[in-house]
Each structure stands twice: as structure tokens, then as C-alpha cells.
Amino acid sequence: MAINIENKEDKGFALGKENLKLLSIGFLIIVVGFLLMIGGNSKDPFFFNKEIFNFQRITLAPLVVLFGFVFEIYAIMKKPTEKK
């Protein structure tokens, strides 16, 4: 049983350069979202700091992270442009 290697075409990597750039942008968006969640702690363990419940940490940061993940899906699904 011989394997025919001659008819095998090298298609290359599934994602193009543009897709990889979009993936890295999406990753940076996710990192920015997680950085927006940082903070709001208290130096005194007996004091409750209400800053952890501000708009930035409760609403904005999760939306930025969610947008980053949706952007990642778009970056993967986008068809690479073909060179003519």
C-alpha cells in the first residue's frame, strides 16, 4: 500500500497575516478590559471600599472583554484575502 505524496498540495497556514494582526488586536482589547477591572481594594481589611462597584469595573470592563472575544471570533472567521 503506497501513499501518493505527489498530489498533495501545500495550502500553508489557515490564517493570513491580516487575520493574525486582528487576533493580536483582539487580544490587546481583552487585556485592556481586564486592566480596567483592577483596583478598588482597601488597605484596611476592616474597611469596605465601595469603589469596587463603580461603572468602570462593573459595566465597562466586562463589555470591553466581551467585545474583545467577539472581535477574536471575527478575526478567526474572516476569510483571508487572496493575492493575485
N, C-alpha and C positions, 0 to 999 in steps of 0.2 A: 504494500500500500504506500504509494509515493504521494508526497504533498507537493502541489504545484505552487511554487513561490513566484514564478514569473508573472502571473496575472494579478498579483497583489499590488494595489496602488497605495502610495503613501499619502494619506489625506492630511497629515500633520496634526497639530493641536486643535481641539474642537473650538476653542475660543481665540478670537483675534486680538490684536493689540488694543483696539478700541474697547473690547469687552474687558480686558484686564485693567485698562485705565478706569473704566466705570466701576469695576469691582473695588479698586483701591479707593475711589472717591466714596463709594458706599460704606466701606469700612471706616473711613475717616468720619463720616457722618454719624455712624454708630458710636464711635469713640467720643465724639463731641457730646452726644446725648448722654452717655454715661458720666462724662465730666461735669455736665450740668446737674447731675444728681448728687454730686459730692457736697458735703458741708452740712451745717445746721446742728452740729454736735455741741455738747456743753462740756466745759472744763470741770464743772462740779457735778458729780453723779447724783446729787440730791436735788438738782435744779433742772426742770424740764424746759427745754428751749423750743418755743413754738415756731422757730424758723424752719424746722424740717417740713412744715406744712405750707410753705409758700407756693406760689404759682409756678415758679421755675422747677421745683423738684417734683411736684405732684402732677402737673399738666404738661408743661413744655418739654421737659426731658423725655418722658415716655413717648410723646408724639414724635420727637426728633429720632429716637431709636426706632420706632415703628416705621417712620419714613425711610430710615437707612436700610432696614430689612426689605421693604418693598422695592427700594432702589436696587438692592442686590439682586432680587429676583428679576427685575427688568434687565440688569446688566448681564445676567446669565442667559436670559431668553432672547435677547436682541441678536438678530441674525448678523453675522459679521459681513462687512462689505467686501465684495469680490473685486480684485484688481483685474483690469482688462489689459 
